[in-house]
Amino acid sequence: MSIERCFNVRDFRRIAKRKLPAPIFHYIDGGSDDEWSLANNSSAFQKYELLPRALVDISNVDLKTKLLGCEMSLPIFLSPTGGTQLFHPDKELAVARAAEREGLLYGLSTVGTTKLEDLAAETQSPKMFQLYIFKDRGLTEELIERCKAAKYQALCLTVDTIVGGNRERDLVTGMSIPPKFTLQSLMSIAARPGWIWKTVRGGKIDTVNISHRVDAVKGKDASVAKHIDEQFDRTLTWEDARWMAKKWGGPFVIKGILTPEDAVLARDIGATAVMLSNHGGRQLDSTPAPIDMVAKVREAVGDSLEIIVDGGIRRGTDVLKALALGADACSIGRPYLYGLAAGGEAGVARTLHLLRAEIERGAAMMGCRTVGEITSDHIQRKL
């Protein structure tokens, strides 16, 4: 199957599974423990029904929106994901270029494989940088200052990874730090010469935004992954998040919020938005799907905070349901990674093109011409 014959996210996933070695594919695809939250993130959307309104003039459907101070052509953006070079040698640059063509915001991860300055130079579209509060406050401050200099529009603090999730698929395949590949995993890698060639061509896979600190602090033989793990501080509190919000001084997102109480606290320490997220089902299993928390969080914060649904988005109608429940936008991770693995920049571009068509078509069939017209009147929970 070529990407031109892909018509939904599932199609891209099938190609990605065929092209990638098993350890790499399952690193994208897997969750923690029994993967209940992973599955529930998507299936939870099926509990909601859209209520279309008839005989509305839909000759002009325009779903432009403003989020994090940025103008976007659709109420979706591309979430930060780590290790993107594992899936294609053009890594985050390919994703950012595809996002720019669609007029969408792109989020770069602290553990991404492209320098934040290089990404800023490559594209002019809005960008968000995701980072953590490290024990080494100097590293956190350095990254914030670099983002300011590179003119990133928003900063995102991830708060749900202080302790790593139990990702059993990665343990089975040996996709651990350091890797402990099994014979079956090595055979899977050997059976993908195309992936091997592309990966070698792409050069060393490195967390380039922070690896320089490892040499300075730990010595030349230090493990970047081990250093990052050691930098996560279990003593972090809301006051630390307040410090980061003040240090940044611009649109500030907290990612990993799932309760109304934490959303209120996020607002009170200076956040301008929250990403309702359980890290794609990769951290604490048995947490609720983000879509199920939208209405409760919106009721708690009113219009004082932007709400982003992160997790489980596979169709344009999923985005419409989130908006109807009270979200301002949605973010996607796995869908564009499947596209990247399947076809590089062209795969990401087609993934975004298909989602755009689904969102715009769905809004038209609902009788909604703008994001503002999508309200709670257009949704109900199945009985």
C-alpha positions as CSV (number, residue, x, y, z in Angstrom):
1,M,0.0,0.0,0.0
2,S,1.3,3.4,-1.0
3,I,0.5,6.6,1.1
4,E,-1.7,7.7,-1.8
5,R,-3.9,4.7,-1.0
6,C,-4.1,5.7,2.7
7,F,-7.5,7.1,3.6
8,N,-7.3,7.2,7.4
9,V,-4.9,6.9,10.4
10,R,-5.3,3.1,10.5
11,D,-3.9,2.8,7.0
12,F,-0.8,4.8,7.9
13,R,-0.4,2.6,11.0
14,R,-0.4,-0.6,8.9
15,I,2.4,0.8,6.6
16,A,4.4,2.0,9.6
17,K,4.2,-1.5,11.2
18,R,5.4,-3.1,7.9
19,K,8.3,-0.6,7.5
20,L,9.6,-0.3,11.0
21,P,11.5,-3.0,13.1
22,A,9.2,-4.4,15.8
23,P,11.0,-2.6,18.7
24,I,10.7,0.7,17.0
25,F,7.0,0.2,15.9
26,H,6.0,-0.9,19.4
27,Y,7.8,2.1,20.9
28,I,5.3,4.3,19.0
29,D,2.3,2.1,19.4
30,G,2.5,0.8,23.0
31,G,1.3,1.9,26.3
32,S,1.8,1.0,30.0
33,D,0.8,-2.0,32.0
34,D,-2.4,-3.6,30.4
35,E,-2.7,-0.7,28.0
36,W,-6.3,0.0,29.2
37,S,-5.9,3.7,29.1
38,L,-4.2,3.5,25.7
39,A,-7.3,1.7,24.2
40,N,-9.8,3.8,26.2
41,N,-8.3,7.1,24.9
42,S,-9.7,6.3,21.5
43,S,-12.7,4.2,22.3
44,A,-14.1,6.8,24.8
45,F,-15.0,9.0,21.8
46,Q,-17.6,6.4,20.8
47,K,-19.6,7.3,23.9
48,Y,-20.6,10.6,22.4
49,E,-22.9,11.4,19.5
50,L,-22.9,14.5,17.3
51,L,-26.2,16.3,16.8
52,P,-26.3,17.9,13.3
53,R,-28.5,20.9,12.6
54,A,-30.3,21.0,9.2
55,L,-30.8,23.7,6.6
56,V,-27.9,25.9,7.5
57,D,-26.0,27.8,4.8
58,I,-22.6,26.0,4.8
59,S,-21.3,27.6,1.6
60,N,-18.4,29.0,3.6
61,V,-16.8,26.8,6.3
62,D,-13.8,28.5,8.0
63,L,-12.4,26.7,11.0
64,K,-9.5,29.1,11.7
65,T,-8.8,29.5,15.4
66,K,-6.4,31.2,17.8
67,L,-4.6,29.2,20.4
68,L,-1.6,30.1,22.7
69,G,-1.6,33.4,21.0
70,C,-1.1,31.8,17.6
71,E,-3.3,31.9,14.5
72,M,-4.0,28.4,13.2
73,S,-6.0,27.2,10.2
74,L,-7.6,24.4,12.2
75,P,-8.3,23.6,15.9
76,I,-5.5,20.9,16.0
77,F,-1.8,21.0,16.4
78,L,1.1,18.5,16.5
79,S,2.2,17.4,19.9
80,P,5.8,17.1,21.0
81,T,7.2,13.6,20.7
82,G,10.6,12.2,21.5
83,G,13.1,10.3,19.4
84,T,11.5,11.2,16.1
85,Q,14.6,10.3,14.1
86,L,14.0,6.7,14.9
87,F,11.0,6.7,12.6
88,H,12.5,8.7,9.7
89,P,15.9,10.4,9.0
90,D,14.2,13.7,8.2
91,K,12.9,13.6,11.8
92,E,11.2,16.7,13.3
93,L,12.1,18.9,10.4
94,A,9.8,16.9,8.1
95,V,7.0,17.1,10.5
96,A,7.4,20.8,11.1
97,R,7.4,21.5,7.3
98,A,4.2,19.6,6.8
99,A,2.6,21.5,9.7
100,E,3.7,24.8,8.2
101,R,2.0,24.0,4.9
102,E,-1.2,23.3,6.7
103,G,-1.0,26.4,8.9
104,L,-0.7,24.5,12.1
105,L,1.4,24.8,15.3
106,Y,4.2,22.3,15.9
107,G,5.5,21.2,19.3
108,L,9.2,20.2,19.7
109,S,10.2,17.9,22.6
110,T,13.1,18.4,24.9
111,V,14.1,14.9,23.9
112,G,13.6,15.6,20.2
113,T,16.4,14.9,17.8
114,T,16.6,18.4,16.2
115,K,18.1,21.5,17.7
116,L,15.4,24.0,18.6
117,E,17.3,26.7,16.7
118,D,17.5,24.6,13.5
119,L,13.7,24.0,13.6
120,A,13.1,27.7,14.1
121,A,15.3,28.5,11.1
122,E,13.6,25.9,8.9
123,T,10.0,27.0,9.4
124,Q,8.2,30.3,10.0
125,S,4.9,28.8,11.4
126,P,4.1,28.9,15.1
127,K,6.1,26.6,17.4
128,M,5.8,25.4,21.0
129,F,8.7,23.9,23.0
130,Q,8.0,21.2,25.6
131,L,10.3,20.8,28.5
132,Y,10.6,19.6,32.1
133,I,11.8,21.3,35.3
134,F,15.1,19.6,35.9
135,K,17.2,19.3,39.0
136,D,19.7,21.2,37.0
137,R,17.8,24.5,37.0
138,G,20.6,25.9,34.8
139,L,19.6,23.6,32.0
140,T,15.9,24.5,32.3
141,E,16.8,28.2,32.3
142,E,19.1,27.8,29.3
143,L,16.4,26.1,27.3
144,I,13.9,28.8,28.1
145,E,16.3,31.5,27.0
146,R,17.1,29.7,23.8
147,C,13.4,29.4,23.1
148,K,13.0,33.1,23.6
149,A,15.9,33.9,21.3
150,A,14.6,31.5,18.6
151,K,11.1,33.2,19.0
152,Y,9.1,30.2,20.0
153,Q,5.5,31.3,20.6
154,A,4.7,29.0,23.6
155,L,6.3,26.9,26.3
156,C,4.8,23.6,27.6
157,L,5.7,21.9,30.9
158,T,5.0,18.2,31.1
159,V,4.1,17.1,34.6
160,D,3.2,13.4,34.3
161,T,6.6,11.8,33.8
162,I,8.4,12.3,37.1
163,V,8.3,8.4,37.4
164,G,8.5,6.4,34.2
165,G,5.6,4.3,33.1
166,N,5.8,0.5,32.9
167,R,5.9,0.0,29.2
168,E,5.9,-3.7,28.9
169,R,6.0,-3.9,25.1
170,D,9.4,-2.1,25.3
171,L,10.6,-4.5,27.9
172,V,9.6,-7.5,25.7
173,T,11.3,-6.1,22.5
174,G,14.3,-4.8,24.4
175,M,13.6,-1.2,23.6
176,S,15.0,-0.1,26.9
177,I,17.8,2.2,28.0
178,P,20.3,0.8,27.2
179,P,18.7,-1.5,24.6
180,K,18.5,-5.2,25.4
181,F,17.3,-6.6,22.1
182,T,16.2,-10.2,21.9
183,L,17.1,-12.5,19.1
184,Q,13.6,-12.0,17.6
185,S,14.0,-8.3,17.8
186,L,17.4,-8.4,16.1
187,M,15.9,-10.5,13.4
188,S,13.1,-8.0,12.9
189,I,15.7,-5.2,12.6
190,A,17.8,-7.2,10.1
191,A,14.6,-7.8,8.0
192,R,14.2,-4.1,7.5
193,P,17.3,-3.1,5.5
194,G,15.4,0.0,4.2
195,W,15.0,1.3,7.7
196,I,18.6,0.4,8.6
197,W,19.9,2.3,5.5
198,K,17.8,5.4,6.2
199,T,18.7,5.4,9.9
200,V,22.5,5.2,9.1
201,R,22.0,7.9,6.5
202,G,20.3,10.2,9.0
203,G,23.4,10.2,11.3
204,K,23.7,9.7,15.0
205,I,20.4,9.7,16.9
206,D,20.9,12.2,19.8
207,T,18.9,14.4,22.1
208,V,20.7,17.3,20.7
209,N,19.1,20.1,22.8
210,I,20.5,18.7,26.0
211,S,23.3,16.3,25.2
212,H,26.0,19.0,25.6
213,R,25.1,19.2,29.3
214,V,25.9,15.6,29.8
215,D,29.5,16.1,28.7
216,A,29.8,19.1,30.9
217,V,28.3,17.5,34.0
218,K,28.9,13.8,33.7
219,G,31.9,13.2,31.5
220,K,32.4,12.0,28.0
221,D,31.2,8.5,28.6
222,A,27.9,9.4,30.3
223,S,24.6,8.2,29.0
224,V,22.3,11.0,27.9
225,A,19.2,8.9,28.7
226,K,20.5,8.1,32.2
227,H,21.3,11.7,32.8
228,I,17.8,12.8,31.8
229,D,16.3,10.2,34.1
230,E,18.4,11.4,36.9
231,Q,17.3,14.9,36.3
232,F,13.6,14.3,37.0
233,D,13.0,15.6,40.5
234,R,10.3,13.9,42.6
235,T,10.1,16.9,44.9
236,L,8.5,19.2,42.2
237,T,5.5,21.2,43.3
238,W,3.2,23.9,41.9
239,E,5.6,26.5,43.1
240,D,8.2,25.1,40.6
241,A,5.6,25.4,37.8
242,R,4.9,29.0,38.9
243,W,8.6,29.7,38.7
244,M,8.7,28.4,35.1
245,A,5.6,30.3,34.0
246,K,7.1,33.6,35.4
247,K,10.5,32.8,33.8
248,W,8.9,32.3,30.4
249,G,6.5,35.2,30.5
250,G,4.4,34.1,27.5
251,P,1.7,31.5,26.6
252,F,2.4,28.7,29.0
253,V,0.9,25.2,28.8
254,I,0.8,22.5,31.5
255,K,0.6,19.0,29.9
256,G,-0.6,16.0,31.9
257,I,-3.5,17.5,33.7
258,L,-6.6,15.3,34.2
259,T,-8.7,16.8,37.0
260,P,-10.7,20.0,37.4
261,E,-8.8,20.7,40.7
262,D,-5.4,20.6,38.9
263,A,-6.7,22.7,36.1
264,V,-7.7,25.4,38.5
265,L,-4.2,25.2,40.2
266,A,-2.6,25.4,36.8
267,R,-4.5,28.6,36.1
268,D,-3.7,30.1,39.4
269,I,0.1,29.6,39.0
270,G,0.1,31.4,35.7
271,A,-0.7,28.8,33.0
272,T,-2.7,30.0,30.1
273,A,-3.6,26.5,28.9
274,V,-3.8,22.9,29.9
275,M,-3.4,19.8,27.9
276,L,-5.7,17.1,29.2
277,S,-3.5,14.1,28.7
278,N,-2.4,10.8,30.2
279,H,0.7,10.7,28.0
280,G,-1.0,8.6,25.4
281,G,-1.6,5.8,27.9
282,R,2.1,5.5,28.4
283,Q,2.3,6.5,32.1
284,L,-0.3,5.7,34.8
285,D,-2.7,3.0,33.4
286,S,-6.4,3.1,34.4
287,T,-6.5,6.9,34.1
288,P,-9.6,8.4,32.3
289,A,-9.6,9.3,28.7
290,P,-8.9,13.0,28.2
291,I,-12.1,13.5,26.2
292,D,-14.1,12.4,29.3
293,M,-12.7,15.2,31.4
294,V,-13.3,18.1,29.1
295,A,-16.7,19.1,30.3
296,K,-15.7,18.9,34.0
297,V,-12.6,20.9,33.5
298,R,-14.4,23.5,31.5
299,E,-17.0,23.9,34.2
300,A,-14.3,24.4,36.8
301,V,-12.2,27.0,34.9
302,G,-14.9,28.8,32.8
303,D,-13.3,30.9,30.0
304,S,-10.1,31.6,32.1
305,L,-8.0,28.8,30.5
306,E,-7.5,27.2,27.1
307,I,-8.2,23.5,27.1
308,I,-6.5,21.1,24.7
309,V,-7.4,17.4,24.4
310,D,-4.3,15.3,23.9
311,G,-4.9,11.6,23.3
312,G,-6.9,9.2,21.2
313,I,-7.6,11.5,18.2
314,R,-8.0,9.3,15.1
315,R,-10.8,11.0,13.2
316,G,-12.0,14.5,12.4
317,T,-15.2,13.7,14.3
318,D,-13.1,13.2,17.4
319,V,-11.9,16.8,17.2
320,L,-15.5,18.0,16.7
321,K,-16.7,16.1,19.7
322,A,-13.9,17.6,21.9
323,L,-14.8,21.1,20.7
324,A,-18.5,20.5,21.4
325,L,-17.7,19.4,24.9
326,G,-15.7,22.6,25.6
327,A,-12.2,22.1,24.3
328,D,-10.4,24.9,22.4
329,A,-8.3,22.5,20.3
330,C,-6.9,19.0,20.1
331,S,-3.3,17.7,19.6
332,I,-2.1,14.6,17.8
333,G,1.0,12.5,18.3
334,R,0.8,8.9,17.0
335,P,-1.2,9.8,13.9
336,Y,1.5,12.0,12.5
337,L,4.3,9.6,13.6
338,Y,2.5,6.8,11.7
339,G,2.5,9.1,8.7
340,L,6.2,10.0,9.1
341,A,7.2,6.3,9.4
342,A,5.0,5.4,6.4
343,G,6.2,8.1,4.0
344,G,8.3,10.8,5.6
345,E,7.2,14.4,5.1
346,A,4.8,13.4,2.4
347,G,3.2,10.9,4.8
348,V,2.8,13.5,7.5
349,A,1.3,15.9,4.9
350,R,-1.2,13.4,3.7
351,T,-2.2,12.5,7.3
352,L,-2.9,16.2,8.0
353,H,-4.7,16.7,4.7
354,L,-7.0,13.8,5.5
355,L,-7.7,15.0,9.0
356,R,-8.4,18.5,7.6
357,A,-10.9,17.1,5.1
358,E,-12.7,15.1,7.9
359,I,-12.9,18.0,10.3
360,E,-14.2,20.4,7.6
361,R,-16.6,17.9,6.2
362,G,-17.9,17.0,9.6
363,A,-18.4,20.6,10.7
364,A,-20.3,21.3,7.4
365,M,-22.6,18.3,8.0
366,M,-23.2,19.5,11.6
367,G,-24.3,22.8,10.2
368,C,-21.3,24.6,11.8
369,R,-19.4,27.2,9.8
370,T,-16.9,28.3,12.4
371,V,-15.2,26.9,15.5
372,G,-17.4,29.2,17.6
373,E,-20.6,27.6,16.3
374,I,-19.6,24.2,17.6
375,T,-21.2,24.1,21.0
376,S,-22.7,21.7,23.6
377,D,-26.0,21.8,21.6
378,H,-24.2,19.6,19.0
379,I,-23.3,16.7,21.3
380,Q,-24.9,14.1,23.6
381,R,-23.7,11.1,25.5
382,K,-25.1,7.8,24.4
383,L,-27.7,6.4,26.6
